[in-house]
Amino acid sequence: MIQSQYTPSKDFQRDVAESYDVIVIGGGPAGATTATLLAEHGHSVLILERSTIPRFHIGESLIPETYWPLKRLGLIDRLKESAFPKKFSVQFVSDGWKESAPFYFDEHNAHESSQTWQVERADFDRMLLDNAISKGVTVRSCAQVLDLIFEDEQVVGVRVKLPGDSDEDTETREIRSRVVCDASGLSTFLANRLGLKNSDPILRKGTVWSYFKGAQRDPGKDEGATLIMQTEGKHSWFWYIPLRDDVVSVGCTGDMHYMFPKGASAEETFARELERCPAMSKRLGKATRCLDFFTTKDYSYRSRQAAGDGWVLVGDAYGFIDPVYSSGVLLALRGGEFVADAVHDALQANDVSGARLGHWKAEFDAGLENFRRLVYAFYAPDFSFGDFLREHPQFKSNLVDVLIGAVFKPGVGDMFDVMGDIRPSPVEPTASEGMAKA
Ligand SMILES: Cc1cc2nc3c(=O)[nH]c(=O)nc-3n(C[C@H](O)[C@H](O)[C@H](O)COP(=O)(O)OP(=O)(O)OC[C@H]3O[C@@H](n4cnc5c(N)ncnc54)[C@H](O)[C@@H]3O)c2cc1C
């Protein structure tokens, strides 16, 4: 594990008022971005985060387009001064062994935004929260939102469990707001309560990951590169994300029933897949594991609604696709911008209807759709990006745009019209799942 540069601070235990303009559930990148931008507009904002801060989180690899929301938040200089490794490229390794040349982002765009970072999320997310506090946001940690308060079908606040004076003490309080913004990540607090979640039947994946120390690193400019390595037979793929202090995050993803057969431990699955990926085994040859194995599964979904009267979703609380293109933090930051602007507009107009709070949905969905189609192509057994570009070289810059995260750029999705609707087969539910649903 990497030692965090922060110790928990009293700022996260500030007194909480009876009401705010906006309550944000969750202090990850989506919640922090939304809250910061709203505070800059002059609104009173409370973030309620159930964990202690800083908290461990998966999702360390940023992509170049995160530069723009991070610039809007005023964080580029802080990132430049940080110890987070610089990331200049991504490299794909197909079928366990064949390494393609790294793809350097600055060959596509010479702007400084083409260099990004590999971040330990505990410290990165804490940096975002510190910034939120400096703009006037109140952040309360160890504060678990239990329920929404409805009046005439409009959300007007939350019920939250707060820590008391001693460890055993807790109090449950009602706090009111004009808008509640759900940024609760994969917990999907609001979408679960309102039954709004649509799982992606094709991307029913499972992941096992851990941290290793002393793995082989590439030299020079490639030292901070993300590597994506498919295993032999393409049943799964590994990520390799170099972090500071000689630590590397390594995870493996495949269809969830393949990854987690009955009785197999996370460690056994990881070892089984590592044998099928010589390129990764080689890199981990002299490394030692420095964290437990973690697992997660069935995390690709989208909410049918983005907003309702008095509430709006942002980040993973709205939807998550798949980790393969490291799109999550970008979508959380960009989503935070979309939602903050919509909430500001709604508060100014004194109209917090769902239509007004969610008017960003169509534009945001179009960007998400570009990632989704690229993810489907990655998992399609008969599709090859190399073959596609040999046949249609004019789409190289569209492909690169999606890889760097420029998914909201007009025309970027044109290549999918030519690529067609590539769909890997849906993952069939197992007999026991079928029975459970029946
Ligand atoms: C296996 C895997 C690998 C990934 N790798 C990458 C990667 O390399 N790069 C990348 O960009 N993205 C990656 N992601 C995605 C990334 O982790 C997320 O997209 C990102 O963290 C979303 O940010 P968020 O703010 O929406 O949610 P989160 O960062 O999850 O924050 C949500 C917060 O809400 C809090 N919360 C939840 N419920 C409550 C409640 N009831 N009350 C109060 N607080 C609550 C949680 O404690 C949490 O702190 C990966 C995801 C997975 C599953």
The ligand as an SDF file (V2000), in Angstrom:
LIG
                    3D

 53 58  0  0  0  0  0  0  0  0999 V2000
  -12.2410   -2.2730  -11.7740 C   0  0  0  0  0  0  0  0  0  0  0  0
  -12.2940   -0.8000  -12.0680 C   0  0  0  0  0  0  0  0  0  0  0  0
  -11.1570   -0.1350  -12.5370 C   0  0  0  0  0  0  0  0  0  0  0  0
  -11.2180    1.2320  -12.8250 C   0  0  0  0  0  0  0  0  0  0  0  0
  -10.1040    1.8760  -13.3280 N   0  0  0  0  0  0  0  0  0  0  0  0
  -10.1950    3.1740  -13.6970 C   0  0  0  0  0  0  0  0  0  0  0  0
   -9.0620    3.8760  -14.2200 C   0  0  0  0  0  0  0  0  0  0  0  0
   -7.9550    3.3380  -14.3550 O   0  0  0  0  0  0  0  0  0  0  0  0
   -9.2340    5.1800  -14.5700 N   0  0  0  0  0  0  0  0  0  0  0  0
  -10.4300    5.8260  -14.4280 C   0  0  0  0  0  0  0  0  0  0  0  0
  -10.5380    6.9930  -14.7910 O   0  0  0  0  0  0  0  0  0  0  0  0
  -11.4910    5.2000  -13.8760 N   0  0  0  0  0  0  0  0  0  0  0  0
  -11.4020    3.9010  -13.5100 C   0  0  0  0  0  0  0  0  0  0  0  0
  -12.4760    3.3020  -12.9330 N   0  0  0  0  0  0  0  0  0  0  0  0
  -13.6970    4.0760  -12.7200 C   0  0  0  0  0  0  0  0  0  0  0  0
  -13.5640    5.0510  -11.5520 C   0  0  0  0  0  0  0  0  0  0  0  0
  -13.1560    4.3700  -10.3910 O   0  0  0  0  0  0  0  0  0  0  0  0
  -14.9150    5.7360  -11.3230 C   0  0  0  0  0  0  0  0  0  0  0  0
  -15.5260    6.0060  -12.5570 O   0  0  0  0  0  0  0  0  0  0  0  0
  -14.8010    7.0330  -10.5170 C   0  0  0  0  0  0  0  0  0  0  0  0
  -14.2970    6.7830   -9.2400 O   0  0  0  0  0  0  0  0  0  0  0  0
  -16.1830    7.6990  -10.4350 C   0  0  0  0  0  0  0  0  0  0  0  0
  -16.1590    8.7750   -9.5600 O   0  0  0  0  0  0  0  0  0  0  0  0
  -17.4800    9.1630   -8.7430 P   0  0  0  0  0  0  0  0  0  0  0  0
  -17.1500   10.4170   -8.0340 O   0  0  0  0  0  0  0  0  0  0  0  0
  -18.6530    9.0800   -9.6200 O   0  0  0  0  0  0  0  0  0  0  0  0
  -17.6540    7.9640   -7.7000 O   0  0  0  0  0  0  0  0  0  0  0  0
  -16.6910    7.4980   -6.5170 P   0  0  0  0  0  0  0  0  0  0  0  0
  -15.3010    7.9040   -6.7890 O   0  0  0  0  0  0  0  0  0  0  0  0
  -16.9510    6.0490   -6.3220 O   0  0  0  0  0  0  0  0  0  0  0  0
  -17.2120    8.3020   -5.2570 O   0  0  0  0  0  0  0  0  0  0  0  0
  -18.4560    8.0110   -4.6760 C   0  0  0  0  0  0  0  0  0  0  0  0
  -18.3890    8.3150   -3.2020 C   0  0  0  0  0  0  0  0  0  0  0  0
  -19.6980    8.2380   -2.6520 O   0  0  0  0  0  0  0  0  0  0  0  0
  -19.6180    7.7320   -1.3310 C   0  0  0  0  0  0  0  0  0  0  0  0
  -20.9270    7.2110   -0.9640 N   0  0  0  0  0  0  0  0  0  0  0  0
  -21.5810    6.1470   -1.5020 C   0  0  0  0  0  0  0  0  0  0  0  0
  -22.7860    5.9880   -0.9070 N   0  0  0  0  0  0  0  0  0  0  0  0
  -22.9110    6.9650    0.0330 C   0  0  0  0  0  0  0  0  0  0  0  0
  -23.9220    7.3240    0.9690 C   0  0  0  0  0  0  0  0  0  0  0  0
  -25.0620    6.6310    1.0730 N   0  0  0  0  0  0  0  0  0  0  0  0
  -23.7170    8.4010    1.7810 N   0  0  0  0  0  0  0  0  0  0  0  0
  -22.5560    9.1160    1.6830 C   0  0  0  0  0  0  0  0  0  0  0  0
  -21.5580    8.8180    0.8150 N   0  0  0  0  0  0  0  0  0  0  0  0
  -21.7330    7.7540   -0.0040 C   0  0  0  0  0  0  0  0  0  0  0  0
  -18.5340    6.6610   -1.4430 C   0  0  0  0  0  0  0  0  0  0  0  0
  -17.9470    6.3940   -0.1860 O   0  0  0  0  0  0  0  0  0  0  0  0
  -17.5550    7.3220   -2.4210 C   0  0  0  0  0  0  0  0  0  0  0  0
  -16.5000    7.9940   -1.7550 O   0  0  0  0  0  0  0  0  0  0  0  0
  -12.4230    1.9430  -12.6250 C   0  0  0  0  0  0  0  0  0  0  0  0
  -13.5540    1.2850  -12.1200 C   0  0  0  0  0  0  0  0  0  0  0  0
  -13.4980   -0.0690  -11.8510 C   0  0  0  0  0  0  0  0  0  0  0  0
  -14.7420   -0.7640  -11.3380 C   0  0  0  0  0  0  0  0  0  0  0  0
  1  2  1  0
  2  3  1  0
  2 52  2  0
  3  4  2  0
  4  5  1  0
  4 50  1  0
  5  6  2  0
  6  7  1  0
  6 13  1  0
  7  8  2  0
  7  9  1  0
  9 10  1  0
 10 11  2  0
 10 12  1  0
 12 13  2  0
 13 14  1  0
 14 15  1  0
 14 50  1  0
 15 16  1  0
 16 17  1  0
 16 18  1  0
 18 19  1  0
 18 20  1  0
 20 21  1  0
 20 22  1  0
 22 23  1  0
 23 24  1  0
 24 25  2  0
 24 26  1  0
 24 27  1  0
 27 28  1  0
 28 29  2  0
 28 30  1  0
 28 31  1  0
 31 32  1  0
 32 33  1  0
 33 34  1  0
 33 48  1  0
 34 35  1  0
 35 36  1  0
 35 46  1  0
 36 37  1  0
 36 45  1  0
 37 38  2  0
 38 39  1  0
 39 40  1  0
 39 45  2  0
 40 41  1  0
 40 42  2  0
 42 43  1  0
 43 44  2  0
 44 45  1  0
 46 47  1  0
 46 48  1  0
 48 49  1  0
 50 51  2  0
 51 52  1  0
 52 53  1  0
M  END
$$$$
